[in-house]
């Protein structure tokens, strides 16, 4: 069981972003565009996770298309919240969704942020199965979302 005040964070530095991550979670780096933060098991079949994907050469229209693609892959997919916000000065599409994991007979809750930054979209996504501790992990996810910062490369003037 995770207690809100016991969560300790450390800074993870990606190629062009930083984010606070729980210090006791594993980090899996596939490449510069795919990073996963894997937390503890919350039931027999699922671990809690937070994922960062960068899609280069993409814009806001692409964010909506990517969101639609993820919806079509899951059984009983429901959009609980969908809204546009500004996160750390960047236009961001927020999706809070739920779908049914029929194999394990549980609901999976996902939060996705599609952050448009220059010519890329950063997709920050979470997943957690229905568990009595879900709200506590959502606190951790919120901390990670709020801490995400894109590092701007200063322009060189010659």
N, C-alpha and C positions, 0 to 999 in steps of 0.2 A: 504494500500500500504506500502510495506517495503522499506525503503531506506537503501542502503548499509552501510552507516556510522552510522546508528542508531541501527544496530544489536549489542546487548550486549550478551556476553557469560559468562557461568559459568562452572565449572568443575563438571562432573558427574563421580562418581567412581563406576565401576562395580566390580564384584568379583575379576577379574584379569586383568582389563584394566581401562584406564581413557579416557575421551573424552570431548571436549568442546561442550556445548549445548547452544542453544539460551535460555536466562534466562526467557523468557516469554512463552516457549513451555511446554506442559504437558509431564510428563514421566509416561509411563505405564510399569510396570514390571510384566511379567507373571511368570518368574522364573529366575534363574541365566543364562539361555541360551537364553532368549527372552526379549528384551527391545525395546520399541517404544518411539520415541520422536514425539509428535504430535503438529504441528503448526496450524496457522489460516486457515480458509476456504479460498480457492482461487476462488471458484465459488459455485453455489448452491449445487452441489453434492460431491465436493471433498475438503479434507484438505490436506495440505502439510505434509509429514511424512519422518522420517529417522528411520531405523530399524537396530538392531543388533541381529544376531542369531549366536549362537556358536554350531558347530557340532563337538562333541568329537569323537576321534578315526577315524579321516579322514585325507586324504592326497590330493595332487594336482589333481590326477585322479578323486577323489570324487568331487572336485570343478567343474570340467568340466561337470560331470554328473548332479550335482545339477543345474548348469546353463541351461543345456539342458531341464531338467524337467520344469523349470519355463517358458521356451519358448513355450512348448507344451500346456500350459494352457490358453494362450491368443489369441484373434482373431487378425489377421493381424500383428503378431509379427515381428518386424524388428530389426536386429542388426545393429546399427549405428557405433559402435566402439567395437572391441574386441582385447585386447592386454595383454601381460604379462609385469609386471613392478616389481620393488622392492620398497616397501613402508615401511619406517622405518625399514629397513634391512630384511623384510620378503617378500618372493615370493608372488605375488599378481596377480590374474586374474581380469582384468577390463572389464566390459560389460556396454555399454551405449546403451539402447534399447528404442524402442517405440512400443506401441500397441494401438489398437482402443478400446475404451469403447463405444460399440454400443448403449448400453442403454441410455447413456448421450450424445452421439454424439460428443465425443471429443477424442483427442489423449492424452495418458498418457506417460510421459517420465520417464525412470527409469535408475539409475546408480547403479551398483552392484560391490562391491569389494569383492573378495574371498581371504582372507588373510590366508596363510598357516603358522601356528605357532606351532611348536612341533607336537603333535598328534591331533591338532584341526584345524578347519577352522572357522575363524570369517567371517561372511557374513554381510557386511555393505551395506544397500540398501536404496534407496530414491525413492520417487514417487511424481510426480506433474503433474497435468493436464495442457494442453495448456492454457496459460494465458499470458497477456501482462507482468506480473511480473515474469515469469518463470526464466529469467536470474538472477534476483536479488536473488531468492531463491537458484539458483545454486551456487551463491557466498557463501551462508550460508552452503550449503552441502559441498562445497570444504573445507571450514574452519573446518567442522566436520571431514571429511575424513583425512585431514592433521594433525589434533590434536590427532587422535586415537593412543593410545600407549598401548601395551601389557606390563603388569607388570611382570617382571621376578622374580620368587621366588629364592632367593639365595640358592645355594646348601649347605647343612649342612655337615661338615666334622667331623667325630668322630674319 
